[in-house]
């Protein structure tokens, strides 16, 4: 214990800094108050396919062809707000490939004055995760289209009604400024709100005249049937909540749960207005639809009993302000696009309309990120007036920049004020260094971690690799055995929750108190629990949806629907599609050196 290097010695921290900057799969750049790039590590240049002598010493925005800071500039935000800023960044590289990164900008202050003199920009690769998210979302929208196709095979009028309801929901939710996530959920919730009518017999669904008590009891079950089809699917929970609530009433006299007032989800209250309007204005085989004016008058009449009075007031204001008539109010083409969706469109004659190719669509995210795109500047950077001459491709810094890169403040910012967590372990498994955020994540004081072995952190009594099959799962053991960098995705379960960590292990040597070299392993960890759990949830949903949809086959009988053979055919096609969806693990970080 006594021979361990001091964990907080600046000599040790400087060695860690050198190892991180040289070997870690993280892009680092240092930018001064004039936006001049004074430092970039090799990984930044390699991952972005750039040459040091074309970017170093120039203003950061000039390297991407701008004449001023980007409109969502993280560096500018740090100088203005005086705090760490984070965004999700997409870059189009010179070879037209793309790169997603967590873009973190850390303020570096002058220790004497406290003013921000530099910004440390840290870019952590998230390309694989974001690409996987986009593929999952494309599959998700195709699943929505397939479910709507099933409803169309059952009853075209119900399918068209659902599209109209969805369009109205999208317009009203957007008008209310509830945010993109609410628009997305209301749009798809409206589209699937009547999915349960797949189980309702045609004789009841299309009966001319008044339903008797038995038939009305059957029709009242369709929200529950929708719930059953989407049950257990976390991806569809917002749509499921809309479907179960769209026949609830403001006065509590609705079904199936008898909810009232604001206990009804707002998306459900919005869908109730859209459903009521379109049901009144749609033509049926047994009666013509009401006019737009008559339907609006009835909407006002049931405000406060059937419908949310405040939402009705907003709905009326939207219709009058935008000059909507029935056709424009129920037109879904713009509404779907505004919700970030590419939904198959059908015209009123039942013929499918041609659709454009898949555009880049993304589900709204609750993350506090702003996505912005950087384009390469293949030409012009060389003529930048702010360029500092380079010699032999090596970095040339002014004295202030050199002093900063060697300063304790800069190194501490790198080690303790980023999402990356660091530990240093020697060949005897002693913990020689641990970053503050690692200690917080481990729930242990730094002093306790530094006084023990690395395996003590996970309450083990001996090294992980001594357990059966453990060698392959112990990154430091692999580093010491091979002398090479290692990358792993580690999984841990605690209190019924699954945690995932991207783990990089890098061999390095430090000097001990006696002057002898000590072989060590620098561990760099990133929490990836959110994206991995999201991916697992999507995989679970796809598998469970196959089961739920196949269960329909037992219910869709000729006596339920005259078109049952077409519905069954669509179900088989749908299941084939679900089985074809590529799901599985992914590597959130992409180290191009390995």
N, C-alpha and C positions, 0 to 999 in steps of 0.2 A: 504493500500500500504506500509506504513511504517513498518508494522509487517512482511513483507515478508523476508525470509532469503535471504542473498546476493547471487545472482545467480553465482557469480564467487568465492565464498568462497571455500577454499580447503576442509573444513569439509563437505560441501554439495556434492562436487565432489567425495569425498571418499565414501560417502554413496551411491551415484549413481553407482560408480564403484562396490561396494559390491553387490548391487542389480543386476546389469547387469551380473556380473560373476556368481552369484548364480542362477539366475532365467531366464536369457535371453536364447532363443533357438539358441545360437551361441556358437561355439566351440572356445575356446581361449587356446593358449599354448605360453609359453615364453621359448626361446631357447638362450643359451649363445654362445660365439664365438667358443667354442669347440663342438658345436652342442648338448650339454647336455640339456635335458628338465628339467627346474627348476620350471615350474608351468603348470598345466592343470586344467581347471575348470571341474565341474561335468558333464556338458553337453557333453564336448569332450569325456569323458570316456563312458558315457551312449550311446551316438549315435554311437560310434565305438566299443562298446561291449568289452571294455578293463578294466583291473584292474589297479588301481593307483600304487600299489606296483610292478607291472611288467613293468611300463613305466617311472615313474617319477625318475629322477636322471640318466637315461641312455641316450645315444646318440640317437637322433631321428631316424637316419637311421638304427640303430641296432634293433629297435622295429619292423621293417618291413623286417628284414632278410638280410640287406645289410652290407657290410663291409666298405663302404665309402658313402659319400653323393650321393643322387640320381642324375642322369645325367641331370635332369631338376629341380634342387633343388631351390626352392624359397628363402630359408634361405641363401644359398650360394650366390645367385644373389644379395641379399640385402647387404651383407657384401662386395661384389665386386663392385657393382654399386653405393652404398650409397643412394639408393632411394627406395620408395615403389615398390613392384613387385606384379603382379597379374597373376594367371593362373587358368584354369579350371582343377579340380582334380577329378579323379575317384579312389575310394578305394574299394577293395574287402575285405569284412569283414570276421571275423573268421567263421561265419556260411554260407559263400559263397554268401551272399547278397551283394549288391553294394550300394555305396553312392557317389553322385556327389556333389562337393562343389566349390564355389568360394574360392580360396586359396589366401588370401592377407597377405603379409609379410611386417610389418611396422618396420622401423629402430628405435631403442631406443638409444639415444646418451647420453654419459656422459656430464652433464651440464657444467663441468669444462673444459674438453678437446675437446668436440665436436665429439669424436670418437664413432663409433657404438659399443656398448657393448653387446646388446641383440637384438633379433628380436621377435616382437610380431606377432604370427601367428593367423589369424582370419579365420575361416572356416564357410561359410554361406551355408546352405543346398540348393542345386538346383536339387535334385534327381527327384522330381515330374515333374519339367519343362523339364529336359533332357529326361526322360522316355517318356513324351508326345511328345517331338520333334522327338524322334526315331520312335514312333508309327505313327506320321504324315508322316514322311519320308518314312516309309514302305508303307503306303497307297498311297503316292505320286508316288512311283515307280510302284506300282500295277496299278495305273491310267495310267501311261505311257505305261505299257505293254498292257493294255486294248485298248488304242487308236491305238497302233501298230497292235493289233489283228484285229481291224476294217479295217485297211488299207490292211491287208493280205487277209481278206475276199473279199475286193473289187478287188485287183489285186496283185497277189503274186510277180510278177516281180517288181512292185513299192515298195512293202514292203521290198524285198531283197535289192533293190537299196538304200533305206533309211538306212538300217543297214550298208551297205558298206560305205555310206557317213558319217554316225556317227562314224564308226571306224577310217576313215581317219581324220576326224575332231579332234578326241581325240588324235591321234598320233601327228598331226601337232601342235596342241595347247600345248601339253606337250613338244614337241621339242622346241617350242618358249619360254618356261619357263614363260608363262603368269600367272601361279598360278593355284591352285586347283579349284577356283571358275570359272575361264574361261574355264578350261578343262571340268568341269561339265556342264556348259551352252552350250558349243560347241557340246559336246557329245549328249545331249538331243535335242538341236536345230537341229542337223543333223538328228536325229532319227525321228523328227516330221516335218521336213521341207516340205514334200510333203503331209501332212495330208489333205490338201485342195483338193487333187485329188479324194477324196471320192465323190465330187460333179461333177466330169468331166465324161461325158458319155463314155462308153466303146468304142464306135465307133470312138471317137476322140482320146482317150488315146492310143488305140492300132491300130490306122490306119496305114496301110502299104502305104508308099509313102509320098509325101509332103502334108502338111496341107494347105487348102485354107485359105483365109483371115478370114472368119467367124470362122473356126475351131481354127485357131491360136489365135484369140481373146478370144475364150473360154478357151484354155489351159493357156493363160496368166492370167486368173483369179484365178488360184489355190493358189498363195501366199495370196491373199486377203481372200479366203475361209478359209485358215488355221488361219488367223488373226481373222476371225469371230468366229470360233469354240473356240478359246482361249481368246476371248475378255473379258475384265473385270476380268480376273483371275490373281491376283498379283503373285501367285506362278509360273505362266507360262510366265511371262513377258519376261525373257531372251530368252526363246524358241520362243516366238511370234516375238520378234525383229529379230531373226535369220531367221525365216520363211519368213517374209515380205521382207527381204533384199537379199535373196540368188540368185535372178535373176537380181539384180542391177549390173551395169558394172562400171569399173574403169573410163571409158570415159564418163559416164553419159547417155549412150544410152540404158540402161536396163529398167526393169519394176518391180513393178508398179509405183514407185515414181520418177524415173529418177535421183536418187542420184548418186553422183560421188565421186571418190577419198576417202579420209579419212572421209567423211561424212557418208559413209557406215560403220556400226559397224564392228569391226575387226572379230567378230565371223561370221558375214554374209559374209565377204570377204574370210574367211577360208572355210566356207561351199560352196561358189561358186567354189573354186578350187576343193574340194572333189567331188562336184556334177558334174562338167565338166569332171573330170577324169573318174568317174565311169560310167557316161552316155556314154562316148565313148567306154569303154572297155566291157560293158555289151552286151551279145548276146540278140537280139530281134528276134521275129518270122519272121520279114521282112528283117533282115540284121544281119550278124555276127559282133561281137565286134572287135574293133581295138586291136592290140597287145599293150602290156605295153610300148614298145619302141616308137611306133607310137603315142600313147596318150601323153607320156611325151614330145615328140617333138612338138605336137600341143599345149600343155600347155605353153611351152616356146614361141611359135609363137604368142599367144594371150596375153602375158604379156604386160601390159601397155595400152591395149585397153579394152579387156574384164575383165582381172584379174589384181589384185594388183601386180605390178612387183617385189616389195621387198618380198612379201609373196611367189611368185612363185620361186624366187631365194632360199628362205629358204626351200620350199617344195622339190625342186630338190636336194638341199644339203642333206636333211633328207633321201630321197629315196636312194641316192648314199652312204651316210655314213652308213645307216642301212642295205643296200643290199636288199631293198624291191623289190619283184616282185608283180604282181597284187594280188595273193592269200594272201600273207603275209600283204600287205598294207590294204586290205579290211577285214582282220580277226578281228572281234570285241571282241573276248573272253578276250584277255589281255587288250585291250583298255577300255572295260567297267569296268573291275576289277580295273584298275588304276584310273578310274574316281570315284571309290567308289560306283559302281552300281552293282546290280544283275539283269541283263536284260535277259529275256527269249531268248534263242538262237534257231535258226532254221538252218537246213542244206539245201544245194542247191536243194534237192529233194522235199522240202516242208514239210518234217516230223519234228515234234518238237523233239528236242534233250532233254534228261533228264537234269534237273538242280539240283544243290545241294540245300540244305536247306538255308533259309535266314540267311545270315551272319549279323554281326553287321555293319550296314551301316549308314553313317551320311552325311547330306548335308554339303557342305563346308560353312564355316561361315566367315563373315567379321570381327568377333570379334577378338581382339588381345589376344587370349587365346592359351595356349599350353596345350593339354590334356595329362595327364600322369597318370599312374595307380600304385597304391600302393597295394601290396599283404601283407597279414598278416604273421607274424612270430610266429606261435603257439609254437614253441620250440626254445630254444637257448637264448631267451631274458633274462631268469633267470640267465644264466651263463655269462651275459655281464660283461666284466671287468670294465666298467665305472659305474656300478650300485652303488647307494648310499643306504645304509640300511634304511629301513622304519620301523616304529613302529606303529602297529595297523592300518595300511592303511592310516595314516595321512601324510600330506606333511611335509618333513623335508628340510629346506632351509639353505644355508649358510647365513652369515650376509649380504653379498653384495646383494643376491637375495631378502632377506626380505626388505632391504632398498629400493631396486628398486621398488618392488610391492607397497610400500607405498609412492613412490616419486610423486611429482607433474608432472614431465615430463612424467612418465609412464601413469598416469591417463589422462592427457591431450591428449596423443597419442591415447588412447582408445576412448575418447569422441569426438575428432575432426578430426581424420585422418583416418577414415574408411568410407565405403559406408553407414553404418548405421547412421540414424539421430535420435536425442534424444530430448525429451521435458519432463518436469516435471510439472504436473498440480495438484493443490489442490482441495478440495471439493467445493470451491467457484469459481472454473474455472480460478483462477489466474495462469499465467505461471510463475513458479519459476525458471526454467532453460530451456535453448534452446542451442543446439549445433551450432557451426558456420555453418556447412554445411546445417542444417535445415533452418537457416536464409537466406542463399544464395538461397536455393530452393524455399523458400517462397517469395523471392524478397523484403524482408523488413529488416531494420536494427535490430540487436538483441535488442537494447535498446527499440525500439518501441514494439516489441513482448513482452518483459519482463514487459512493463508498462501496458499491456492489459490483456484481457481474451483470453482463447484458441479459442473461436469461432470468435473472432475478426480477426484471421488469415485468415479465409475464408469469411471475410466481412459480417458476420452475426451479428445481434443485440441482439440475445439471444441464450442460449444454444441449440445445435442441437437437443437434445432429446425433446425439447418443440414443435418442428415442428411435423406435422402429420406423424406418423410412424417413427419418428426420434430416439426414444429410442433404437431400435434394431441396429441402425447404429452408435451409439455413444459409442465407446469402453470405455472411461473413466467413462461414466455413468453406464455401466454394471459392471465395476470394483467396483465402489462405492456402487452399489446395492447388489452385490454378494460377494465381498471380494475375488474374484478369478481372475486368469489370463484370459485374453481374446485374441482371435486371429481373425483378420478380413482381408478381401481383399477390400480395399476402391477404389472407382472409381470416377473420376472427369473429367468433360469435360470443356475445355477452349480453345478458339480460334480455334474451329472445330477439336481439338485434344483430344484424350482420354488418361487420365493418371491413372495408377493403382499403388497402394501402399500396400505392405504387412505391416500390423499394429499389433504389439504386445503391449498389455497394461498390466502392472504388478503392483499390489498394493504394496505400501511400506510406511514406516513412516519415517519422518525426524524430527529433533528438531528445533523448531522455535527460534527466538531471545530471547524470554522470557523463554526458557527452556521447553516449552510444546510440546507434540508430535502433529504432523500435519499429518493427513492421506492424502496420495498423490497417484497419478497414474503416473508411469514412462511409457512413450510411446516410442517405438522403431519402426522405419519405414525404409523400404527398397523400393526403386523404382523398380517396376516390369512392367513398361509400355511396354518395348520392347517385352518381351515374351508373355504378354497377348495380345497385339495388333497383334503379329504374329499368335497367336492361333485363334483370331477372323478372321483374314484374311484367314486362311486356312478353317475355317468353312464356310465363305462366298464363297470361291472358290468351295468347294464341292457342295454347294447348287446351285450355278450358273452354274456349269458344268453339273449338272443333267438337268437343263433347256436347255442349249445349245445343249447337246447331243440329248435330246428328239426332239428338233427342226429339227435334221437331218432326223427324220422319215418322215417329210413332203417333203423332198428333194430326198431321196433315193428311186426312183421309178424304175419299171422294165425297162423303156426306158433309164434310166441313167446307170443301171448296171444289167446285166443278173443274177447276184448273189444277187440281192437285198434282197431276203427272208433270206439269211444267214446273211447279214449285219444287217437287222432289228432284227434278233434273237440275235446277238451279242450286239446290242444297248440295248435291254431289259436286257440282262445279266449284261451289264456294269452298267446300272442304278440301278439294284438290288444291285450290289456291292457298288455303291456310297451311296445308302440309308442305307447300313449296317455298314458304317464307323462310329465308335463311336466318336462323337465329343461333346464337352461341356467344362464346366469350370474345372479347376484343382487348387489345392492348392500348390503353388510353394514351400512353406516351410512346413516341416514336423516336428512338435514338438512331439517327442515320449512320452513326459510326459502327453500329453492331450488326 
